[in-house]
């Protein structure tokens, strides 16, 4: 009987891990460096470097010493607001970054970026910008 119980336990563990939702933040995690100049004129929507951490925070040189919360899994209200204000983002990958962690209302205080990750290239586009900024993943040997 113990062997059967053990087999059922192992099966349940395998099933539980196989059905676990993938962490959709995972492709963003790491350090990224902009590829070339990113803007024309005086408007700059992203720093030259950005690092996303597994704990759901990001670091940007424009905010020294701060780890800024970010998320890719949006609430129902956030999805509705984005769909209303930015219908072109429907069905796209979106990351919200809270630039002031002391103001935790994501609906009012987060900046919105559309993103794609292809191999070691991250493309981030602020919703108010026409063109994305491309970043290359910084490997530990660099």
Z-matrix of the N, CA and C atoms (Angstrom, degrees):
N
C 1 1.449
C 2 1.533 1 110.94
N 3 1.304 2 118.09 1 -36.33
C 4 1.461 3 121.12 2 -179.33
C 5 1.526 4 111.90 3 -63.06
N 6 1.338 5 117.09 4 -35.70
C 7 1.462 6 120.40 5 179.55
C 8 1.524 7 110.52 6 -66.89
N 9 1.323 8 117.00 7 -39.15
C 10 1.465 9 120.13 8 178.75
C 11 1.529 10 110.69 9 -66.81
N 12 1.311 11 116.51 10 -42.61
C 13 1.464 12 120.91 11 179.53
C 14 1.532 13 110.07 12 -63.49
N 15 1.315 14 116.22 13 -41.96
C 16 1.456 15 120.74 14 178.07
C 17 1.533 16 110.84 15 -63.10
N 18 1.336 17 117.38 16 -41.90
C 19 1.464 18 121.66 17 179.38
C 20 1.533 19 110.55 18 -63.47
N 21 1.329 20 117.16 19 -41.50
C 22 1.459 21 121.23 20 178.26
C 23 1.539 22 109.68 21 -64.08
N 24 1.320 23 116.64 22 -42.52
C 25 1.471 24 121.31 23 178.31
C 26 1.525 25 110.72 24 -59.77
N 27 1.325 26 118.22 25 -46.67
C 28 1.464 27 122.60 26 179.34
C 29 1.529 28 109.91 27 -62.33
N 30 1.329 29 117.07 28 -43.85
C 31 1.463 30 120.85 29 178.66
C 32 1.526 31 110.53 30 -59.91
N 33 1.324 32 117.07 31 -43.08
C 34 1.469 33 121.03 32 179.63
C 35 1.523 34 111.20 33 -63.38
N 36 1.324 35 117.24 34 -40.98
C 37 1.461 36 120.48 35 177.70
C 38 1.523 37 111.55 36 -62.76
N 39 1.316 38 116.21 37 -45.63
C 40 1.466 39 120.47 38 179.28
C 41 1.522 40 110.04 39 -61.95
N 42 1.307 41 116.79 40 -44.97
C 43 1.462 42 121.78 41 -179.97
C 44 1.525 43 110.79 42 -62.22
N 45 1.330 44 116.46 43 -42.72
C 46 1.465 45 120.87 44 -179.07
C 47 1.529 46 111.02 45 -61.86
N 48 1.328 47 117.95 46 -44.37
C 49 1.453 48 120.67 47 -179.05
C 50 1.523 49 112.07 48 -73.29
N 51 1.323 50 117.27 49 -31.70
C 52 1.459 51 120.49 50 178.79
C 53 1.521 52 111.45 51 -69.56
N 54 1.323 53 117.18 52 -31.38
C 55 1.463 54 121.38 53 -177.43
C 56 1.522 55 113.01 54 -91.87
N 57 1.302 56 117.25 55 -4.21
C 58 1.468 57 120.57 56 -178.58
C 59 1.521 58 109.69 57 -61.90
N 60 1.329 59 116.42 58 136.50
C 61 1.461 60 121.09 59 177.21
C 62 1.518 61 109.25 60 -64.18
N 63 1.324 62 117.34 61 134.58
C 64 1.465 63 118.31 62 177.57
C 65 1.521 64 109.85 63 -68.88
N 66 1.310 65 115.42 64 149.32
C 67 1.461 66 120.90 65 177.83
C 68 1.524 67 107.12 66 -81.19
N 69 1.341 68 116.25 67 106.04
C 70 1.455 69 118.45 68 -175.13
C 71 1.520 70 112.82 69 -75.55
N 72 1.327 71 118.12 70 -7.26
C 73 1.460 72 121.08 71 174.28
C 74 1.525 73 110.34 72 -77.21
N 75 1.316 74 116.97 73 -21.86
C 76 1.459 75 122.27 74 -171.42
C 77 1.532 76 113.94 75 -50.37
N 78 1.339 77 120.53 76 -44.06
C 79 1.472 78 118.09 77 -179.27
C 80 1.530 79 113.46 78 -61.67
N 81 1.324 80 118.48 79 -24.54
C 82 1.456 81 121.24 80 -179.79
C 83 1.518 82 113.03 81 -80.12
N 84 1.323 83 117.04 82 -25.43
C 85 1.460 84 121.09 83 -173.29
C 86 1.521 85 110.37 84 -60.43
N 87 1.328 86 115.13 85 128.18
C 88 1.452 87 122.04 86 178.92
C 89 1.514 88 110.39 87 136.81
N 90 1.311 89 114.11 88 -179.47
C 91 1.470 90 121.46 89 -179.53
C 92 1.524 91 108.46 90 -101.92
N 93 1.335 92 115.81 91 135.94
C 94 1.453 93 122.23 92 -174.98
C 95 1.533 94 110.06 93 -128.79
N 96 1.328 95 116.16 94 139.71
C 97 1.463 96 123.30 95 179.55
C 98 1.529 97 108.31 96 -120.95
N 99 1.347 98 117.14 97 130.82
C 100 1.466 99 121.38 98 -179.60
C 101 1.519 100 110.39 99 -61.23
N 102 1.316 101 114.86 100 142.42
C 103 1.461 102 121.55 101 176.65
C 104 1.525 103 108.34 102 -94.84
N 105 1.309 104 116.75 103 101.52
C 106 1.459 105 121.35 104 178.00
C 107 1.520 106 113.07 105 74.97
N 108 1.333 107 116.19 106 -178.79
C 109 1.464 108 120.13 107 -179.96
C 110 1.525 109 110.19 108 -65.66
N 111 1.316 110 116.05 109 143.26
C 112 1.452 111 119.25 110 -172.49
C 113 1.512 112 115.32 111 -107.98
N 114 1.298 113 119.19 112 -8.57
C 115 1.458 114 118.32 113 -175.26
C 116 1.522 115 111.08 114 -148.36
N 117 1.318 116 113.31 115 157.74
C 118 1.468 117 120.84 116 173.01
C 119 1.512 118 106.57 117 -112.04
N 120 1.300 119 117.66 118 132.41
C 121 1.454 120 120.32 119 179.78
C 122 1.508 121 112.01 120 88.59
N 123 1.334 122 116.01 121 -154.60
C 124 1.455 123 120.44 122 -172.42
C 125 1.527 124 114.25 123 -96.19
N 126 1.332 125 117.99 124 -4.99
C 127 1.458 126 119.89 125 -176.49
C 128 1.526 127 110.82 126 -89.77
N 129 1.315 128 114.68 127 125.72
C 130 1.456 129 121.50 128 179.93
C 131 1.527 130 107.23 129 -132.66
N 132 1.330 131 116.60 130 119.52
C 133 1.456 132 121.07 131 -175.60
C 134 1.526 133 113.47 132 -102.73
N 135 1.326 134 116.93 133 -12.33
C 136 1.456 135 121.49 134 -178.95
C 137 1.524 136 109.86 135 -142.02
N 138 1.336 137 116.94 136 150.55
C 139 1.470 138 119.16 137 175.96
C 140 1.528 139 110.38 138 -76.82
N 141 1.305 140 116.05 139 172.52
C 142 1.466 141 121.10 140 177.67
C 143 1.526 142 111.59 141 -72.87
N 144 1.331 143 116.01 142 -17.66
C 145 1.465 144 121.05 143 -178.80
C 146 1.525 145 108.71 144 -142.46
N 147 1.321 146 115.56 145 143.48
C 148 1.462 147 121.18 146 177.39
C 149 1.524 148 107.75 147 -147.86
N 150 1.320 149 115.59 148 143.41
C 151 1.463 150 119.62 149 177.85
C 152 1.519 151 108.62 150 -130.18
N 153 1.337 152 115.10 151 128.21
C 154 1.458 153 122.40 152 176.81
C 155 1.523 154 108.29 153 -104.83
N 156 1.330 155 116.15 154 133.83
C 157 1.458 156 121.63 155 -178.55
C 158 1.524 157 110.71 156 -108.32
N 159 1.317 158 115.45 157 154.92
C 160 1.460 159 122.48 158 179.88
C 161 1.527 160 112.22 159 -59.12
N 162 1.323 161 117.77 160 -27.37
C 163 1.469 162 120.75 161 -177.39
C 164 1.533 163 113.18 162 -78.79
N 165 1.345 164 117.64 163 6.77
C 166 1.459 165 120.79 164 177.95
C 167 1.512 166 113.81 165 84.20
N 168 1.332 167 117.38 166 23.90
C 169 1.451 168 121.57 167 176.03
C 170 1.531 169 109.11 168 -121.87
N 171 1.319 170 114.48 169 161.15
C 172 1.462 171 121.12 170 178.54
C 173 1.522 172 108.58 171 -133.09
N 174 1.327 173 115.73 172 152.37
C 175 1.473 174 121.59 173 176.67
C 176 1.523 175 107.78 174 -121.40
N 177 1.346 176 114.34 175 135.36
C 178 1.463 177 121.28 176 177.68
C 179 1.520 178 108.26 177 -134.15
N 180 1.328 179 118.11 178 139.49
C 181 1.463 180 120.71 179 -179.36
C 182 1.529 181 113.23 180 -58.37
N 183 1.330 182 117.96 181 -27.18
C 184 1.464 183 120.92 182 179.52
C 185 1.533 184 112.18 183 -68.50
N 186 1.337 185 116.29 184 -14.29
C 187 1.466 186 122.76 185 179.54
C 188 1.527 187 108.28 186 -127.86
N 189 1.338 188 117.56 187 68.74
C 190 1.467 189 120.59 188 -174.56
C 191 1.524 190 112.23 189 -60.99
N 192 1.320 191 114.61 190 136.79
C 193 1.457 192 121.09 191 177.12
C 194 1.512 193 114.82 192 76.88
N 195 1.332 194 118.28 193 1.71
C 196 1.467 195 120.91 194 179.83
C 197 1.517 196 110.17 195 -110.26
N 198 1.323 197 114.87 196 139.91
C 199 1.461 198 120.99 197 170.09
C 200 1.524 199 105.42 198 -107.00
N 201 1.312 200 115.35 199 115.75
C 202 1.452 201 122.27 200 -174.49
C 203 1.527 202 110.72 201 -93.89
N 204 1.325 203 118.55 202 127.99
C 205 1.466 204 120.17 203 178.14
C 206 1.532 205 110.88 204 -63.17
N 207 1.326 206 115.30 205 142.56
C 208 1.462 207 120.46 206 172.71
C 209 1.518 208 108.26 207 -137.81
N 210 1.325 209 115.41 208 158.15
C 211 1.458 210 119.00 209 175.42
C 212 1.516 211 110.67 210 -152.27
N 213 1.319 212 113.72 211 151.37
C 214 1.454 213 121.59 212 178.35
C 215 1.526 214 111.04 213 -116.01
N 216 1.307 215 116.39 214 -15.88
C 217 1.461 216 121.32 215 177.09
C 218 1.524 217 107.47 216 -96.47
N 219 1.319 218 115.75 217 109.90
C 220 1.449 219 121.06 218 -172.94
C 221 1.522 220 111.97 219 -95.05
N 222 1.331 221 114.86 220 150.38
C 223 1.465 222 120.45 221 175.60
C 224 1.531 223 108.66 222 -74.02
N 225 1.300 224 115.86 223 167.25
C 226 1.465 225 121.47 224 178.40
C 227 1.526 226 109.93 225 -59.36
N 228 1.330 227 117.06 226 -42.53
C 229 1.466 228 121.27 227 -179.68
C 230 1.531 229 111.34 228 -65.05
N 231 1.323 230 116.61 229 -40.77
C 232 1.468 231 120.50 230 178.91
C 233 1.520 232 110.29 231 -64.46
N 234 1.320 233 117.42 232 -42.82
C 235 1.467 234 121.23 233 178.07
C 236 1.523 235 111.15 234 -61.59
N 237 1.325 236 116.42 235 -42.96
C 238 1.469 237 120.30 236 179.67
C 239 1.522 238 111.25 237 -64.04
N 240 1.329 239 117.05 238 -43.91
C 241 1.454 240 120.88 239 -179.81
C 242 1.532 241 111.07 240 -64.27
N 243 1.320 242 116.81 241 -42.40
C 244 1.465 243 120.05 242 178.01
C 245 1.524 244 111.09 243 -64.61
N 246 1.331 245 116.27 244 -41.92
C 247 1.466 246 119.97 245 -179.80
C 248 1.529 247 110.55 246 -62.94
N 249 1.327 248 116.27 247 -37.84
C 250 1.469 249 121.46 248 179.45
C 251 1.531 250 111.01 249 -69.21
N 252 1.329 251 117.07 250 -47.87
C 253 1.462 252 121.93 251 -174.30
C 254 1.528 253 114.59 252 -86.71
N 255 1.328 254 116.62 253 -29.66
C 256 1.464 255 121.30 254 -177.10
C 257 1.527 256 109.56 255 -136.54
N 258 1.328 257 117.96 256 70.40
C 259 1.469 258 120.07 257 -176.17
C 260 1.524 259 113.61 258 -59.53
N 261 1.333 260 117.69 259 -23.63
C 262 1.467 261 120.92 260 179.39
C 263 1.530 262 112.42 261 -66.93
N 264 1.334 263 117.69 262 -15.05
C 265 1.470 264 121.34 263 179.61
C 266 1.525 265 112.79 264 -85.88
N 267 1.324 266 117.34 265 -8.63
C 268 1.464 267 120.33 266 -178.06
C 269 1.528 268 110.36 267 -58.01
N 270 1.322 269 115.86 268 123.93
C 271 1.454 270 121.92 269 -179.71
C 272 1.516 271 114.75 270 83.77
N 273 1.325 272 117.34 271 1.19
C 274 1.469 273 121.30 272 -179.80
C 275 1.530 274 109.99 273 -98.61
N 276 1.333 275 115.86 274 162.03
C 277 1.464 276 121.13 275 174.10
C 278 1.521 277 108.56 276 -76.12
N 279 1.329 278 115.56 277 128.31
C 280 1.457 279 121.27 278 -177.79
C 281 1.519 280 109.13 279 -128.04
N 282 1.317 281 115.87 280 138.62
C 283 1.460 282 121.55 281 173.62
C 284 1.525 283 107.56 282 -123.31
N 285 1.330 284 115.61 283 133.94
C 286 1.454 285 122.29 284 174.91
C 287 1.521 286 107.55 285 -105.37
N 288 1.329 287 116.73 286 135.45
C 289 1.463 288 121.57 287 177.26
C 290 1.518 289 107.24 288 -123.55
N 291 1.310 290 115.41 289 125.28
C 292 1.462 291 122.24 290 -179.73
C 293 1.525 292 107.82 291 -89.71
N 294 1.335 293 117.06 292 105.99
C 295 1.470 294 120.84 293 -174.64
C 296 1.519 295 113.11 294 -75.22
N 297 1.324 296 117.60 295 -20.47
C 298 1.461 297 121.26 296 176.81
C 299 1.525 298 108.38 297 -127.60
N 300 1.343 299 117.31 298 94.88
C 301 1.466 300 120.45 299 -177.65
C 302 1.529 301 113.86 300 -59.43
N 303 1.335 302 118.02 301 -18.13
C 304 1.465 303 119.09 302 178.85
C 305 1.533 304 111.24 303 -76.97
N 306 1.326 305 117.17 304 -10.25
C 307 1.466 306 123.15 305 177.04
C 308 1.525 307 108.19 306 -115.17
N 309 1.335 308 118.61 307 79.91
C 310 1.461 309 121.86 308 -169.19
C 311 1.528 310 116.90 309 -77.11
N 312 1.317 311 119.34 310 11.26
C 313 1.453 312 120.42 311 177.79
C 314 1.530 313 108.89 312 -80.72
N 315 1.326 314 116.00 313 100.01
C 316 1.464 315 121.76 314 -176.19
C 317 1.518 316 111.78 315 -60.91
N 318 1.326 317 118.01 316 -35.13
C 319 1.466 318 121.33 317 -177.98
C 320 1.524 319 112.26 318 -64.64
N 321 1.309 320 117.27 319 -30.67
C 322 1.459 321 120.79 320 -176.22
C 323 1.519 322 114.18 321 -104.66
N 324 1.326 323 118.32 322 -25.02
C 325 1.464 324 120.03 323 -168.08
C 326 1.528 325 116.25 324 -118.67
N 327 1.298 326 118.13 325 0.27
C 328 1.466 327 119.49 326 -178.72
C 329 1.525 328 110.80 327 -94.73
N 330 1.327 329 115.42 328 147.90
C 331 1.455 330 120.73 329 171.09
C 332 1.527 331 107.26 330 -93.15
N 333 1.312 332 115.66 331 147.98
C 334 1.461 333 121.45 332 -172.60
C 335 1.523 334 109.34 333 -114.50
N 336 1.327 335 114.90 334 130.99
C 337 1.455 336 121.35 335 177.26
C 338 1.522 337 109.45 336 -129.75
N 339 1.313 338 115.84 337 139.73
C 340 1.459 339 121.41 338 168.36
C 341 1.524 340 105.46 339 -88.30
N 342 1.340 341 116.78 340 139.76
C 343 1.459 342 117.83 341 -179.43
C 344 1.518 343 111.97 342 -139.19
N 345 1.319 344 114.46 343 154.34
C 346 1.461 345 122.62 344 168.66
C 347 1.527 346 106.80 345 -139.94
N 348 1.316 347 115.01 346 147.85
C 349 1.458 348 121.20 347 175.73
C 350 1.518 349 106.91 348 -126.68
N 351 1.320 350 116.14 349 124.24
C 352 1.456 351 122.16 350 176.75
C 353 1.525 352 107.19 351 -130.38
N 354 1.317 353 115.29 352 109.56
C 355 1.466 354 122.71 353 -174.63
C 356 1.525 355 108.98 354 56.78
N 357 1.320 356 118.05 355 -113.82
C 358 1.464 357 121.50 356 -178.14
C 359 1.524 358 112.39 357 -109.42
N 360 1.324 359 116.82 358 27.18
C 361 1.457 360 121.34 359 177.91
C 362 1.530 361 109.10 360 -122.13
N 363 1.315 362 114.69 361 125.85
C 364 1.456 363 123.06 362 177.69
C 365 1.524 364 107.92 363 -108.59
N 366 1.312 365 115.78 364 130.76
C 367 1.456 366 121.33 365 175.55
C 368 1.525 367 107.10 366 -113.60
N 369 1.329 368 116.69 367 120.17
C 370 1.465 369 123.01 368 178.90
C 371 1.516 370 108.94 369 -119.90
N 372 1.332 371 115.45 370 130.95
C 373 1.465 372 119.70 371 176.85
C 374 1.520 373 108.66 372 -128.90
N 375 1.323 374 115.70 373 118.42
C 376 1.458 375 119.44 374 173.17
C 377 1.521 376 106.92 375 -63.69
N 378 1.332 377 117.61 376 140.44
C 379 1.461 378 119.64 377 -176.34
C 380 1.526 379 112.46 378 -61.46
N 381 1.323 380 117.57 379 -21.36
C 382 1.460 381 120.15 380 178.97
C 383 1.523 382 112.37 381 -93.30
N 384 1.326 383 117.16 382 2.87
C 385 1.463 384 121.19 383 179.84
C 386 1.530 385 109.81 384 -106.30
N 387 1.309 386 115.31 385 150.22
C 388 1.458 387 119.95 386 -179.12
C 389 1.530 388 112.57 387 -81.03
N 390 1.348 389 116.26 388 -32.21
C 391 1.458 390 119.59 389 -173.85
C 392 1.525 391 110.87 390 -123.21
N 393 1.323 392 115.90 391 147.71
C 394 1.467 393 118.85 392 177.40
C 395 1.524 394 111.75 393 -79.91
N 396 1.314 395 114.18 394 161.70
C 397 1.456 396 122.23 395 172.66
C 398 1.517 397 106.48 396 -105.86
N 399 1.315 398 116.18 397 131.45
C 400 1.466 399 120.35 398 179.49
C 401 1.522 400 109.49 399 -98.04
N 402 1.340 401 114.58 400 138.90
C 403 1.454 402 122.71 401 179.87
C 404 1.520 403 108.70 402 -126.01
N 405 1.311 404 115.78 403 147.87
C 406 1.467 405 122.26 404 173.88
C 407 1.514 406 107.91 405 -107.92
N 408 1.343 407 115.64 406 136.94
C 409 1.457 408 120.18 407 177.47
C 410 1.516 409 109.90 408 -63.57
N 411 1.321 410 116.14 409 133.21
C 412 1.455 411 122.29 410 178.07
C 413 1.522 412 106.63 411 -90.65
N 414 1.308 413 115.39 412 120.70
C 415 1.459 414 119.41 413 178.61
C 416 1.526 415 108.78 414 -89.24
N 417 1.310 416 116.52 415 160.76
C 418 1.460 417 121.13 416 -175.36
C 419 1.526 418 113.15 417 -63.12
N 420 1.326 419 118.07 418 -21.51
C 421 1.446 420 121.33 419 -179.97
C 422 1.505 421 114.07 420 -80.94
N 423 1.320 422 117.61 421 -2.79
C 424 1.463 423 121.09 422 -176.59
C 425 1.483 424 112.10 423 -93.75
